[in-house]
């Protein structure tokens, strides 16, 4: 069995794993009910807490799904699953489905939308690749009652069950009955109480169960009321004696009681707390099976119920002094294992308060760094209030609060720090100041405090003479982070960057991941330098996928990785990373940390042109922000609304929202926040030709000069290019600076990416002296569609086809070979038909008949689909449109000389057009006609189009030339060119007379 969490590529968190089935009773009666359920039915176990739901599901997961190749997904449902995004992200990873599904579904869709969402989900689920269909697969949804019964996630559970294979199963564990709204009621199991007939299961599976007589079992059954937890509690004391029996059962028992407070350890650990006798007794029990399990490296682990029984027996049977010693010895081993909370409990239970406090405070930095903040908080709160209120405990309580309430943590640490003297209490002062700064950094984009805190660090570092070097380096590194993120105009920003880069390889892995990810985000967002960020991001990938990494560090890495995918225009990577981040945050209980991820995703999907997905993700951003409002979230919401509006061409809405964001940025943000709003305002005003853009252009240039932010400079130039376009001024100058920056930075997506407007600007620049190759690179990087009418003749298309007088195909500027093998022949014939056919394409039935006249329709259409697929592999999927039963070349992706010739001839024949324009179109048509259409290709549709095109050229050209002044030398020249491209054409006498001999 392979038990997968939500990110099976990086290892799951404990809450994403199937619980261990070691020592569980396989309850045949209930498993038979599950096994007998009809295929593709939804299974639902409803029972109160501690009734054995999880144990039953875990034991079932170990039986039919214990075979090789089987897979199990254990999904812990919680409140965030009211939004189906995590549900889709998790299932997508487990089932190998396309990433990004559900991004355009609002987080709280109306019930009226459920049917359409269900239909979409079914189509998505049907897209699972055949390679991932090997099974069987079990998906367990635990604690389903945590999600609202009316949530779309719950409504989709029957859809999921129906979509999977007949050997797969969907099992829901809940304290509540299934919703009555389900169209088909689930197979429901409601009574998990043990019956007398199950004695054989318990005698077989319980460790030491051979000693469980039928009478003893019935007695335990009566005492427990039939609930499994009560039966186990009643039976274990009787089974312990049988399981512990050896050559000297009394000695074994005493040795085991000495180990009562340690559940897992190596042989040396057991010998330390219970002597050689304890180690030997546990080793014998591990060999007998059941009560003790042998793990890797000869580590032994006691069964949970066995451990609980030993604790009870030790507390009841050991003398007070021996009991205290047993607790202290176990606590010291647990401390070495970093099990701080149980170790502190044991020490406090025997009155060793000072040792417990030293243990907790000594491990506090490591716990905080590892993201074990809840454990740190609980450990400190074990102490009496007077102790917990001490300086260092209070500091570490604030650190534990930091990931959840960073503003409150900062306020606490600031208050503590003001009571300290650096010279007298250097360590406490340094921890408080470092924590206060990190709390502001955790709040991300709340920058008003950071310059002040950097100044505090600069002031106090020389006064902390007695500070240990490691703590001094921690404080210095915190200063570097604060400068990069909150004060990028600081004169020592380059030194701070170099300091982090130099230190990274030598830092602990979690610190390395966090600091490296901060550096990545600084390089992308504050400098616009994707090239510098990429090596760091890639080198941290493996660390981010280690399950022991602190969630704050991992989420900071995801923020940078999403930003890189956004700027790269890599939609597939963005969808994959978004799914991973959402699933990971759900696994680790840090979904509130998704605010920054959603901030990036909104921008990415808006610049990709997907406004519904952008609006849905904006709702998620707002919902996530409401969990812990940061001052900067007021900026963020208005900024994103302006961003989405600008990408959609709604400049009025963009100006209004960006203006609101600017008000908040001036109150709560730093220079970069203000500049981010100036970026949107400058772009929106400039697109309208409004001179109100000028002050914002100046702001961008000032901040860019202070911080080296290349993106701000780029947008200042872009705004000036739009203003010049509107005013009829010099577009080439500012546009050339934009093109140079884009080529250097490699940005495929930028803010305010309204492609039609950018295409119009680029086309105008091409026609008015802009640097051609640089402009063509920008058009290709941004995938700008050609303006209406096809654009300038130098406009680059993804696919360029020449079919007049020959046949060549270029994809992204490189000529490709169109093979002549049998396998490639039909895709090539299909391409010839699309080139020769009308601009609007062919009806698929008509096209199939033309290419496969020997086949009937039932066989010709699948053959056509296969040829389309193979042609797309050759020239790119977007180049072929197949929709509404029509097939055509995508005119925004493919330019052919045939289409240009037809367009030119249409202008030639347009009597309403200006004479100069018609003559220019004729010159273009004559220049394009380097020979007949696809010469030598006998395919009937091509031959017909060849003849029709020749006739159209002859007719249009002669009619226009006959209307020209025969005395004009240009008329004779054009008649000569017409004769040259159509040598067999008989010109009308007036034109023929213009030609020499």
Protein Blocks (a to p, Z undefined) as FASTA:
>chain_A
ZZddfblmnopafklpccdfehiacdfklmmmmmmpcehiacdddddehiommmmmmmmm
mmmmmpghiacddddddfklmpmklmmmmmmmmnopaehihklpcfbdcfklmmmmmmmm
mmmmmmpcfklmpccdddddehklmpcfkbmklmmmmmmmmmmcfkbccddddfbdcdfk
lmbacdddfblcdcfklmmmmmmmmghklmmcfklmmmmmmmnnopaklmmmmmmmmmmm
mmmgcfblmlmmmmmmmmmmpcbdcfklmmmmnojmlmmmmmmmmmngojaccdehhiac
ddfklmmmmmmmmmmmpcfklmmmmmmmmmmmmmmnopaklmmmmmmmnopamlmmmmmm
mmmmmmmmnopamlmmmmmmmpcfklmmmmklmmmmmmmmmmmmmmlmmmmmmmmmmmpc
fklmmmlmmmmmmmmmmmmmmngopaklmmmmmmmmmmmmmmmmmlcfklmmmmmmmmmm
mmmmmmmmbfklmmmmmmmmmmmmmpcfklmmmmmmmmmmmmmmmnopaklmmmmmmmmm
mmmmpfkbcfklmmmmmmmmmmmmmmnopaklmmmmmmmmmmmmmmnopmmmmmmmmmmm
mmmmmmnopaklmmmmmmmmmmmmmmoccfklmmmmmmmmmmmmmmnopaklmmmmmmmm
mmmmmmmmcfklmmmmmmmmmmmmmmnopaklmmmmmmmmmmmmmnopaklmmmmmmmmm
mmmmmnopafklmmmmmmmmmmmnopabdehiafklmmmmmmmmmmnopafklmmmmmmm
nopacdehhiafklccfbdcdfehpacddeehiacdddfbfklmmmmmmmmmmmmmcfkb
pafklmmmmmmmmbcfklmmmmmmmmmmmmmmmnopklpcceehiacddfklbccfklmm
mmmmmmmmmmkbcfklmmmmmmmmmmmmnbcehehiabfklmmmmmmmmmmmmmmmmmmm
mmpcfklmklmmmmmmmmmmmmmbccdfklmmmpgZZ
